[in-house]
Amino acid sequence: MSKKRTSIPAPTESLLPSGYADFLVDLKNRVRSAQLKAAVSVNSEMIQLYCDIGRPF
């Protein structure tokens, strides 16, 4: 006894709204930009702290 295979027809329309890919790219860029700004800010604060620690009395 063999099972009959049925093929699923390809969708004629995308399930995602138009412009979604552009929105996703923009969102990823904004998140990455915010991450980089946060890293620069933290690094600046750490450098200032190390300078203050190493400053003679």
Buried (B, 14 or more C-beta within 10 A) or exposed (E): EEEEEEEEEEEEEEEEEEEEEEEEEEEEEEEEEEEEEEEEEEEEEEEEEEEEEEEEE
